[in-house]
Amino acid sequence: MSNKSNPTDPSTEPSRNILNKPEAARYLHLCQRSVEMAVRAKKLAAIRYGPRAIRFTKTDLDAFIARHRLRAAGE
């Protein structure tokens, strides 16, 4: 059995902090369309390199998760 990691899996590169849209969608457990809508609504920060090239930092994705976390009654 090979120990090679999957190069398309962002979790195999712990130092990688910039994700493309499909990777960001997997990280957030959302579909790509939901990620697009969150960016368009300015609810999710993104880095746009051109009309179609968009990237996300893990820090921004984690902040998005924190802002949308529902608090329990005792918190």
C-alpha positions as CSV (number, residue, x, y, z in Angstrom):
1,M,0.0,0.0,0.0
2,S,1.3,3.4,-0.9
3,N,1.9,6.2,1.6
4,K,1.4,8.9,-1.0
5,S,-1.1,11.6,0.0
6,N,-3.8,12.9,-2.3
7,P,-2.6,16.2,-3.8
8,T,-6.1,17.5,-4.2
9,D,-7.0,17.0,-0.5
10,P,-6.2,20.2,1.4
11,S,-5.9,18.3,4.7
12,T,-2.8,16.5,3.4
13,E,-0.9,19.8,3.4
14,P,-1.1,21.3,6.9
15,S,0.9,24.3,6.0
16,R,-1.3,25.3,3.1
17,N,-3.5,28.2,4.1
18,I,-4.9,29.3,0.7
19,L,-7.7,27.3,-0.7
20,N,-9.6,27.5,-4.0
21,K,-13.4,27.4,-4.1
22,P,-13.9,23.6,-4.2
23,E,-11.5,23.2,-1.3
24,A,-13.1,26.0,0.6
25,A,-16.6,24.4,0.0
26,R,-15.3,21.1,1.4
27,Y,-13.7,22.8,4.3
28,L,-17.0,24.5,5.2
29,H,-19.1,21.5,4.3
30,L,-21.1,23.6,1.9
31,C,-21.7,23.4,-1.8
32,Q,-19.7,25.7,-4.1
33,R,-22.8,27.7,-4.9
34,S,-23.3,28.5,-1.2
35,V,-19.7,29.7,-1.0
36,E,-20.3,31.9,-4.1
37,M,-23.4,33.4,-2.6
38,A,-21.7,34.1,0.8
39,V,-18.9,35.9,-1.1
40,R,-21.4,37.9,-3.2
41,A,-23.3,38.9,0.0
42,K,-19.9,40.0,1.5
43,K,-20.4,37.5,4.4
44,L,-17.2,35.6,3.4
45,A,-13.9,37.3,2.7
46,A,-12.1,36.2,-0.5
47,I,-9.1,37.0,-2.5
48,R,-9.9,37.6,-6.2
49,Y,-7.0,37.2,-8.6
50,G,-9.2,37.8,-11.7
51,P,-12.7,37.4,-13.0
52,R,-12.8,33.7,-12.2
53,A,-9.8,33.0,-9.9
54,I,-10.9,33.3,-6.3
55,R,-9.1,32.0,-3.2
56,F,-9.8,31.8,0.5
57,T,-7.6,31.8,3.6
58,K,-8.3,29.3,6.3
59,T,-8.3,32.1,8.8
60,D,-11.2,33.8,6.9
61,L,-13.0,30.4,6.6
62,D,-12.7,29.8,10.4
63,A,-13.9,33.4,11.1
64,F,-17.0,32.7,8.9
65,I,-17.7,29.5,10.8
66,A,-17.3,31.4,14.2
67,R,-19.7,34.1,13.1
68,H,-22.4,31.6,12.0
69,R,-22.1,29.3,15.0
70,L,-25.3,29.0,17.0
71,R,-24.7,29.3,20.8
72,A,-26.2,26.9,23.2
73,A,-28.6,28.3,25.9
74,G,-25.9,28.0,28.6
75,E,-23.1,29.8,26.7
